[in-house]
Amino acid sequence: MKKLKLKTQLALFNALSKAIIISFIVLIVPWLVSNITMHDTDDLLIQKLDKVTLLIDSLGIDNYINIDAELKSYGSYNILKDEFISIEQISNDTLIDIIQYSQREIENEIVDYRVLSYSIKENGNNYLIEIGKSISTIYRFEQNLKQFSLIFLLIIVSLTIILDLSVIQYLLFPLEKIVKKLKTTNHPTTYNYTPIKTSTSDFIYLDETIRSLMHKIESIFIDERNYISNVSHELLTPVSIIQSKLENIINESSLSENDMIKIYESKKTLRRLTNLVRTLLMMSRIENKEYILTEKVNINIVLKNVCEEIEDKISAKELDLKIDFDTSDFYYYGNENLLFTLFYNFINNSIRYTDKGFIKIETHKSKYYFTVKISDTGIGIKKEKIPHIFSRYNNSNVKKDSYGLGLSLSKKICDYHNIKIDVFSEPNKGSNFILKFPLK
């Protein structure tokens, strides 16, 4: 599952919560508006009833109904038939006070109304007052109110989303700057120690803690680097003296065969120790950035030189060496000695862990990279060990014939030259090391 940034997670949570709120409101607003509209309509009908009863009380029922007429009723409606008022005499004295939906025929047209019916008693007679409001008018008002409510809701939600995102962006900006500083730092000495400007105490504490840790790491790193460099220089002298003495013993003394074997084993151990010291010294010099990367190096020629160097090792193990250069020439600015060591370590590592089959060296040029691929049919590397093969003193396989510095040195050379490494391997099937040289 892809990991998301904190800002993205907060933005998604904000959007999701707003979507849930909008969905809930969209469901409840029509019902709420309908109830509000109906309640408002009923209140309006009651207010008009109060006005009608007040007029009847003040003017008398005779102003509306002619007692001598055959049809004792009164009716009034507007030209659009949106509203009507009717007063008619009724025979019973039942108390009527109800609001309901009803249909009325006006000028041969059936119209739906919301009708308030209310009975009164005047001059010993009972009268029914009905006040109605057209359902279509109520519906139009209800639709307009719903539309206005939804538009208003969308505006408010949009403004809150923009405001929330702006606040999130503003609050998390210092954290983004801290993360950016860490991402752009590939070495303790290159870390930007400038304090982050923020008023958030948590970010201030985080920034101060990281700067303090970086200072400690840088100090430890420099001490370790100087220590390795000094020790390496100091070790080379006594090792050289011991090697010379062993050579003199071999040349001047008549030793037994058993003693000669022991001396040769000692020389072999000293040779490995010398290689170890020189590797540590080279790593120290790379970390001190003592190598100048200004040489225009022909990668194909360097690879061919490495192949000539390791030809005896390949022949000794009866392996096939396959070379496939897709490009005739490729030049890269760097240090030729370091690049030679880089290719030598990878190819030598493939030979060490391949007992049968072949070693293949390929070059290829794409749009963005010049690629060197070194593959073998060796014992391979377990998947869980691949991320750790470039660690110092780590030996990824069962063979313990190295100190685990070769690949670590190669990784440092790659980082120093801005070369990307991809590793693909399967146990008992072989390994592929792909070195990508950026064209720009």
C-alpha positions in Angstrom: 0.0 0.0 0.0 1.4 3.4 -1.0 2.3 5.6 1.9 0.7 9.1 2.0 2.1 12.3 3.3 0.6 13.8 6.5 -0.8 16.8 4.6 -2.4 14.4 2.0 -3.9 12.3 4.8 -5.4 15.4 6.5 -6.7 16.7 3.2 -8.3 13.3 2.4 -9.8 13.1 5.9 -11.1 16.7 5.5 -12.6 15.9 2.1 -14.2 12.6 3.4 -15.7 14.3 6.4 -17.1 17.1 4.3 -18.5 14.5 1.8 -20.2 12.6 4.7 -21.7 15.9 6.1 -22.9 17.0 2.6 -24.5 13.6 2.0 -26.3 13.7 5.3 -27.5 17.3 4.8 -28.6 16.6 1.2 -30.7 13.8 2.6 -32.2 15.8 5.5 -32.6 19.2 3.8 -35.5 18.3 1.5 -37.4 16.8 4.5 -36.5 19.8 6.7 -37.4 22.4 4.0 -40.8 20.6 3.4 -41.6 20.7 7.1 -40.5 24.3 7.5 -42.5 25.3 4.4 -45.6 23.6 5.6 -45.2 25.0 9.1 -44.7 28.5 7.7 -47.8 28.1 5.4 -49.9 27.0 8.3 -48.7 29.9 10.4 -49.6 32.3 7.5 -53.1 30.8 7.3 -53.6 31.2 11.0 -52.5 34.9 10.8 -55.0 35.5 8.0 -57.7 33.7 10.0 -57.0 36.1 12.9 -57.4 39.1 10.5 -60.7 37.7 9.1 -62.2 37.0 12.5 -61.2 40.5 13.6 -62.9 42.1 10.6 -66.1 40.0 11.3 -66.1 41.1 14.9 -65.7 44.7 14.0 -67.9 45.0 10.9 -70.3 42.2 11.6 -71.1 39.1 9.6 -73.8 41.0 7.7 -71.2 42.8 5.7 -70.2 39.4 4.1 -73.3 37.3 4.1 -76.9 38.4 3.2 -79.2 36.6 5.6 -82.1 37.0 3.3 -80.4 35.5 0.3 -81.0 31.9 -0.7 -77.3 31.0 -0.6 -75.8 32.2 2.6 -72.1 32.2 1.8 -69.2 34.5 0.8 -66.3 33.7 -1.4 -63.2 35.5 -2.6 -60.1 34.4 -4.5 -57.4 36.2 -6.4 -57.1 36.3 -10.1 -54.3 33.6 -10.2 -56.3 31.4 -7.9 -53.3 31.2 -5.5 -55.5 32.0 -2.4 -59.1 32.0 -1.5 -61.3 32.9 1.5 -64.9 31.5 2.0 -67.5 32.0 4.7 -70.7 30.0 4.7 -73.4 29.3 7.2 -73.6 25.7 8.6 -76.4 24.0 10.4 -74.6 22.2 13.1 -72.7 23.7 15.9 -69.7 21.3 15.8 -66.4 22.9 16.7 -64.2 22.8 13.6 -60.5 23.8 13.7 -58.4 21.9 11.2 -55.7 22.4 8.6 -55.6 19.9 5.8 -55.1 19.3 2.0 -58.3 19.8 0.0 -59.4 20.3 -3.6 -61.7 23.1 -4.7 -63.4 23.7 -8.0 -63.0 27.3 -9.1 -64.3 28.3 -12.6 -64.6 24.7 -13.6 -61.0 24.0 -12.6 -59.9 21.7 -9.8 -57.2 23.3 -7.7 -55.3 21.7 -4.8 -55.1 23.8 -1.7 -53.8 23.8 1.9 -57.0 24.7 3.7 -57.6 26.0 7.2 -61.2 25.3 8.3 -62.5 27.1 11.4 -66.1 27.5 12.7 -67.5 30.6 14.6 -70.9 31.6 16.0 -72.3 35.0 15.1 -75.9 36.3 15.8 -77.0 32.9 16.9 -75.8 31.2 13.6 -72.9 29.0 13.0 -70.4 29.9 10.2 -67.5 28.0 8.7 -64.5 30.1 7.6 -62.1 28.5 5.1 -58.8 30.0 4.0 -56.8 28.2 1.4 -53.4 28.6 -0.3 -52.6 26.9 -3.5 -50.4 23.8 -3.3 -48.5 24.8 -6.4 -47.6 28.1 -4.8 -46.4 26.3 -1.7 -44.4 23.8 -3.9 -42.7 26.6 -5.9 -41.7 28.3 -2.6 -40.5 25.0 -1.3 -38.4 24.2 -4.4 -36.8 27.7 -4.3 -36.0 27.3 -0.7 -34.4 23.8 -1.3 -32.4 25.2 -4.2 -31.2 28.2 -2.2 -30.4 25.9 0.8 -28.3 23.5 -1.4 -26.5 26.4 -3.2 -25.8 28.0 0.1 -24.6 24.7 1.6 -22.2 24.1 -1.4 -20.8 27.6 -1.0 -20.2 27.2 2.7 -18.7 23.7 2.3 -16.4 24.9 -0.6 -15.2 27.9 1.5 -14.6 25.6 4.5 -12.6 23.1 2.3 -10.5 25.9 0.9 -10.0 27.4 4.4 -9.1 24.0 5.9 -6.6 23.2 3.1 -5.0 26.6 3.5 -4.8 26.2 7.3 -3.3 22.7 6.9 -0.8 23.9 4.3 0.1 26.8 6.6 0.4 24.7 9.7 2.4 21.9 8.1 4.7 24.1 6.0 7.5 24.0 8.7 7.2 20.2 8.8 7.5 20.0 5.0 10.7 22.2 5.2 12.1 19.8 7.9 11.4 16.8 5.7 12.8 18.5 2.6 16.0 19.2 4.5 16.3 15.6 5.5 15.6 14.3 1.9 18.2 16.6 0.4 20.8 15.5 2.9 23.0 12.6 1.8 25.8 13.3 4.2 25.9 14.7 7.8 28.2 17.5 6.6 25.7 18.7 4.0 22.8 19.2 6.4 21.3 22.7 6.5 21.5 23.7 10.1 19.4 26.9 9.6 16.5 26.9 12.1 13.0 26.6 10.7 10.8 29.6 11.1 7.7 28.5 12.9 5.5 29.4 15.9 4.5 25.8 16.5 6.3 24.5 19.6 6.2 20.8 18.4 8.0 21.7 15.1 10.5 23.9 17.0 11.3 21.0 19.3 11.5 18.5 16.3 13.8 20.9 14.4 16.1 21.5 17.4 16.3 17.7 18.1 17.2 16.8 14.5 19.8 19.6 14.4 21.3 18.3 17.6 21.3 14.7 16.4 22.9 15.8 13.1 25.7 17.6 15.0 26.4 14.5 17.0 26.3 12.2 13.9 28.6 14.6 12.0 31.0 14.7 14.9 31.0 10.9 15.3 31.3 10.5 11.5 34.3 12.8 11.3 36.0 11.1 14.2 35.4 7.7 12.7 36.7 8.8 9.3 39.8 10.3 10.8 40.4 7.3 12.9 40.1 4.9 10.0 42.4 7.1 7.9 45.0 7.3 10.6 44.9 3.7 11.5 45.1 2.7 7.8 48.2 4.8 7.3 49.8 3.4 10.5 49.1 -0.2 9.6 50.6 -0.1 6.1 54.1 0.6 7.4 54.4 -2.4 9.8 52.6 -4.7 7.3 55.2 -3.7 4.6 58.0 -4.4 7.1 56.6 -7.8 8.0 56.2 -8.7 4.3 59.8 -7.7 3.6 61.1 -9.8 6.5 59.1 -12.8 5.3 60.6 -12.4 1.8 64.1 -12.3 3.3 63.5 -15.4 5.4 62.3 -17.2 2.2 65.3 -16.0 0.2 68.0 -16.5 2.8 67.0 -19.4 5.0 66.8 -23.1 4.3 63.4 -23.9 5.8 61.5 -27.1 5.9 58.5 -27.6 3.6 56.2 -27.3 6.6 57.8 -24.0 7.6 57.6 -22.7 4.0 53.9 -23.5 3.9 53.3 -21.5 7.1 55.3 -18.5 5.8 53.3 -18.5 2.5 50.0 -18.7 4.5 51.3 -15.7 6.6 52.1 -13.8 3.4 48.6 -14.5 2.1 47.1 -13.2 5.3 49.2 -10.1 5.1 48.2 -9.6 1.5 44.5 -9.7 2.6 45.2 -7.4 5.4 46.9 -5.0 3.0 43.9 -5.0 0.7 41.7 -4.4 3.7 43.7 -1.5 4.9 43.8 0.0 1.4 40.1 -0.4 1.0 39.5 1.4 4.3 41.9 4.1 3.2 40.1 4.5 -0.1 36.7 4.7 1.6 38.1 7.3 4.0 39.4 9.4 1.1 36.0 9.1 -0.7 34.2 10.3 2.4 36.7 13.2 2.6 35.9 13.9 -1.0 39.7 13.9 -1.9 39.1 12.4 -5.4 38.5 14.9 -8.2 35.8 13.9 -10.6 37.0 15.8 -13.7 38.4 13.0 -15.8 36.6 12.2 -19.1 36.5 8.4 -18.7 35.7 6.0 -21.5 33.5 3.4 -19.7 33.9 0.7 -22.3 37.7 0.9 -22.2 37.6 0.7 -18.4 35.4 -2.4 -18.6 37.7 -4.0 -21.1 40.7 -3.3 -18.8 38.9 -5.0 -15.9 38.1 -8.0 -18.1 41.8 -8.4 -18.9 42.6 -8.1 -15.2 40.2 -10.9 -14.1 40.8 -13.1 -17.1 43.0 -15.5 -15.1 40.3 -15.9 -12.3 37.6 -16.7 -14.9 39.8 -19.3 -16.6 40.8 -20.8 -13.2 37.1 -21.5 -12.5 36.3 -22.5 -16.1 33.6 -19.9 -16.5 32.5 -18.2 -19.7 32.9 -14.5 -20.0 30.3 -12.9 -22.2 30.6 -9.2 -23.3 27.9 -7.3 -25.1 28.5 -3.6 -25.6 25.4 -2.1 -27.1 27.2 1.3 -27.5 30.6 1.8 -29.1 31.7 4.6 -26.7 30.4 6.2 -23.6 32.2 8.9 -21.7 31.5 9.9 -18.1 33.2 12.5 -16.0 34.6 11.0 -12.9 37.7 9.3 -11.5 39.0 6.5 -13.7 40.8 4.6 -10.8 37.6 4.6 -8.7 35.5 3.5 -11.7 38.0 0.7 -12.4 37.7 -0.4 -8.7 33.9 -0.2 -9.0 33.7 -2.5 -11.9 36.4 -4.8 -10.6 34.6 -5.3 -7.3 31.3 -6.2 -8.9 32.8 -8.6 -11.5 35.1 -10.1 -9.0 32.2 -10.6 -6.6 30.3 -12.4 -9.4 33.3 -14.7 -10.0 33.7 -15.5 -6.3 30.1 -16.7 -6.0 29.8 -18.5 -9.4 31.1 -22.1 -9.6 29.7 -22.9 -13.1 28.1 -21.1 -16.0 29.0 -17.6 -17.1 29.7 -14.0 -16.2 28.1 -11.5 -18.6 28.9 -7.8 -19.0 26.5 -5.7 -21.0 26.2 -2.0 -21.8 23.1 -0.2 -23.0 22.1 3.4 -23.7 18.6 4.7 -23.0 17.0 8.1 -23.0 18.1 9.0 -19.5 20.8 6.5 -18.6 23.9 4.6 -19.8 23.6 1.2 -18.2 26.2 -1.3 -17.2 24.8 -4.7 -16.3 26.9 -7.4 -14.6 25.1 -10.8 -14.4 26.1 -14.3 -13.3 24.8 -17.8 -12.8 26.0 -18.1 -9.3 24.5 -19.0 -6.0 22.4 -15.8 -5.8 21.3 -13.7 -2.8 18.3 -14.3 -0.6 15.6 -11.6 -1.0 15.7 -10.4 2.6 19.5 -9.9 2.4 19.5 -7.8 -0.7 18.9 -4.5 1.2 21.9 -5.1 3.4 24.6 -6.3 0.9 26.2 -2.8 0.7 26.6 -2.5 4.5 30.2 -2.7 5.9 31.4 -6.1 7.0 28.3 -7.7 5.8 28.7 -11.0 3.9 25.5 -11.9 2.2 26.5 -15.5 1.4 27.8 -18.5 3.2 31.3 -18.2 1.8 33.5 -16.3 4.3 36.4 -15.5 2.1 36.1 -11.7 2.3 35.7 -9.0 4.9 32.5 -7.7 3.4 34.0 -4.3 2.3 34.0 -4.7 -1.5 30.4 -4.0 -2.2 30.3 -1.3 0.5 33.2 0.4 -1.2 31.4 0.0 -4.6 28.3 1.7 -3.2 30.4 4.6 -1.9 32.0 5.0 -5.4 28.6 4.9 -7.0 27.2 7.5 -4.6 30.3 9.7 -5.2 29.7 9.5 -9.0 25.9 9.8 -8.8 25.5 6.3 -10.2 22.3 4.4 -9.3 22.4 0.7 -8.4 19.7 -1.9 -8.9 20.1 -5.4 -7.7 18.0 -8.4 -8.8 18.8 -11.9 -7.5 17.4 -15.3 -6.8 19.0 -18.1 -4.8 20.7 -20.8 -7.0 19.8 -18.8 -10.2 22.3 -15.9 -10.1 22.5 -12.2 -9.6 22.1 -9.1 -11.7 23.8 -5.8 -10.8 22.7 -2.9 -12.9 24.6 0.4 -12.7 22.8 3.5 -14.2 25.0 6.4 -15.3 22.8 9.5 -15.8 23.3 11.1 -19.2 22.9 14.6 -17.9 
